[in-house]
């Protein structure tokens, strides 16, 4: 990444973004952000990196895996500030996946107290959900909880 002007030091980016220096180095090693080097071999980041870091942090807080964040960010130019339209594309990309995860977690939460899916600990509930132990043909373990 080429940076015009002096750019921000790693300490300045850490202070302004609220992200630890070690995290910035990790993001850079993963290709999520980029920097250039001064003649004295110090990192310098463009101001636009602050918005990119904000997007990464928001995505992480919603549970999006880092690999998916990296893939999504790779579709954006890294030589300019992220725009509202960029965020719109990213959020639309992740919306369906997040909705599906929420539905799976809600179903898991709702089944948690009545059945372990059927492994089986509930002799009262399981004959209704697993008549004649039909799930035994699938082998040991919980089979009523959808696998990923």
N, C-alpha and C positions, 0 to 999 in steps of 0.2 A: 504494500500500500504506500503510495507516495503522498506526502503531506506537505502542503505549502505553508510557509511561515514556520514559526517555532513549534507550534502545537503544545499540547498539555503534557506535563510529566506524569509518570505513573502515580506519584503521590497526589497530584492535583486531581487526576481522574478518580482515584480512590476516595478522596475527600468529597468531591462533588457528586459522585454516584452512590456513596455509602457502601461500596463493595471493597473488600480487602484487597490489598496489593497481590497477595497470593492467588486470589480468585481471578484477578485481571490477567495474571500470567497464565493461569489455567485456561481461561477463555481464549487467550491468544494462541496457546499451544494447540487448542482444538480448532482453530481457524474461525472462531466466532467474531473476533475483533482483530484489528491489525494495527501495527505501529511502524514507524520508521526509526532509524537510529541517527543520533547526532554524531559529529566527528569524534566526540568523547565516548561513543557507544552507549549513550543513554536513550531509553525509549522516549518517543514523542508520539502522542495520539492526536488525531484531529478532534475538534470539538464535537463533531457529529457522532463520535463514539459514545457520548453520554446517552443519546437517545437509543442507540443500538443496545447498550447495556440495560437500559430501562425495559426494552422489549424482551430481552433475554430473561431478566428477573421476573417480569410479569408471567411470561410463558412457564418458567420453572415453578412459580407459585401455583399455577393452575394444574401442575402435574404433567406437563408435556415433557417427554424425555429429551435430553440434551441432543441426541442424534437427530430427532425431528426438528428441533430448533435450528440446528446447524444446517439441515437440508433446506429449511424454509429461508433462512438468511442467505444461503448461497444463491438464491434467485434474485437478490437485491443488489444494486450497485453499492460498492463500499467506498465510492469516491464522493458521495454526497449525503446530506442529511436525510434521514428517513422521513417520508411524507405521510400525511394522514391516509392517502390512498394506498401506500405500502402497508400500513397497519391494517387497513380494511381487508386487503388480500390475505395477510397473515391470519387475521382473526377468523375470516371465513373458512380458511383452510383448516383451522383447528376446531371450529365450532362443532362439526359433526362428530369428530372423535371424542370431544369432551362430553357431548350429549350422550353418546353411547356408553362411555365410562360411568356417567352419573346414573344411567338406567341400570347398568349391571350392579353398581354399588348399592342402589336402592333395593333391587331385588335380593341381593345378598343380605342386606340389613334386615329385610322383612322376613327372610327364611331363617335367619340366624337362631332365633329362640325356639323354633319349632322343629328344626331338622338340621342335621349336619350334612345332608345332601346325598346320599343316604349311605352312611358308613357302618353301622347304624346304632344309634344310642336310644332311640325312642320307639319302643315296641307299640305304643298307642297310636302314634302318628304314621309310622312307616307302612303298616299294612294298607293304609289308604293310598299312600303315594307310591308304594312299591309292592303291589299285590303279588303274593306267592313268590316273593324274593326274585322277581324277574331280572333285577339289576345284577344279580350275582354272576350272570353270564358275561358281564363286562369286566369281571375281575374285582379285586379289592379296591376300596377307596370310595370317595364321594363322586357320584355320577350325575346327580340332579342339578348341581351347580354348573352352569355353562363354562366350558373351558375357553381360554383365549385362543 
